[in-house]
Amino acid sequence: MRLSNFYLFTKKENPSDAYLASHKLMVRSGMIKQVATGIYSWLPMGLMVLNKIKEVVVEHHVKSNINEMLMPTIQSADIWKKSGRFNDYGKEMLKIKDRHNNDLLYGPTNEEMITDIISDDLKSYKDLPKLLFHVQWKFRDEVRPRFGIMRCREFLMKDAYSFDLDYDSAFFAYCKMFGLYMKIFKTLGLKVIPVRAESGPIGGALSHEFILESNEGESDIYYDNRLLNISIDQVNLDNKAEIKEYYEAVTNLYSCTSDKHEELNFNKNVPKDNQKLSKGIEVGHIFYFGTKYSELLNANFTNNNGKEALIHSGSYGIGISRLVGAIIEANYDEKGIIWPKEVSPFQLGLINVRNDNQVSLNFCESYYNNNASNFKILYDDRNARIGEKLNNMDLLGIPVQIIVGEKNLVNQNLEIKDRKTGKVNLVNIEKLQSYLSDNYEF
């Protein structure tokens, strides 16, 4: 992408209403623009990152034989009245009426709707188990929207839902989703800590939050640092013994959000050398709620004894738009964003030091034209000062910068800057491709 053709308008100053680094940097780097309190437009740079994260999440679910679907954002209030949550959910739910005076709502979550859907289809034990997911924009009317897209009113969410015969099979589904989440977050380059959690308004007896460590996190977390040594890499998510063994190994080590009771238990049960106190941001939450919604919405099936039974279910959420901000909170410095390669909107930043110099211009044009199909390149071809170009590329956080100037080209050299380390190496033109392939995984 040529920067001259790209809809990207960066800012030097931080927005006056921003507190978190992610909020400041997303606005300054031209990723988002606020259109109302807690509601944002995702501009091209921001949407590229959002879509990359979405692609990773969707791909992992599809590979695990979880069927993708899509439910509407506007829901009938009838099923929420049946579950009792239409009035209980609170003011976060946006309620509306259509022209026929029917009660509707902008869905904050989908437990009622998905249960209503499957109650017509899953009628026999032979139809179970089933796992479904979708990616959808949701709305919750937060009392105090803040922190940019981290605590906003409209957000992109991935929901998955499991439906099973009994507790044992439902528990396996829960363990599978637990492991799947750990695989997803690792693919995204994130160190995430699973912690025991409250179920809140969704309900259920078993719940875990997935917390990304960050100095600016909203939650205090306590965990046994041996958690970090348990690898998910070789675990087969469809092997019941393997995934349960992994789940038990992780959850048997203490992890929790902070309150006095949990802090006492943590100090009592975890050896001092293994105790870690940190801060973090919630990026995922999973729930097993048994037959709660099945009972309320009549989701029954006939078991192998010919008797009626209630379907056991669970729900599993990842905040995709929230992940964008969370990743930035864990990856930035005083110059701007430092994208992990897994989610970076571009792989290479190509900077022409002087557009009015024919030597550097010819090289940049040739390199971009010959490699744009091999790499995702952001080419700063603008007629701007070099300081502005360098500062802008650092702000945008592209992992690798190729800096092209006449003085180095005379000696057949280029500067290659690593955004994360800040280190700049002088590389011969003939060795550029081998240098990139030897030092970076694209």
Secondary structure, 3 states (H helix, E strand, C coil): CEHHHCCCCCCCCCCCCCCCHHHHHHHHCCCEEEEECCEEEECHHHHHHHHHHHHHHHHHHHHCCCEECCCCCEEEHHHHHHHCHHHHCCCCCEEEECCCCCEEEECCCCHHHHHHHHHCCCCEHHHCCEEEEEEEEEECCCCCCECHHHECCEEEEEEEEEEECCHHHHHHHHHHHHHHHHHHHHHCCCCEEEEECCCHHHCCCEEEEEEEECCCCCEEEEEEHHHHHCCCCCCCCCCHHHHHHHHHHHHCCCEEECCHHHHHHHHHHCCHHHEEEEEEEEEEEEEEEECHHHHHHCCEEECCCCCEEECEEEEEEEEHHHHHHHHHHCCEECCEECCCCCCCCCCEEEEECCCCCHHHHHHHHHHHHHHCCCCCEEEECCCCCHHHHHHHHHHHCCCEEEEECHHHHCCCEEEEEECCCCCEEEEEHHHHHHHHHHHCCC
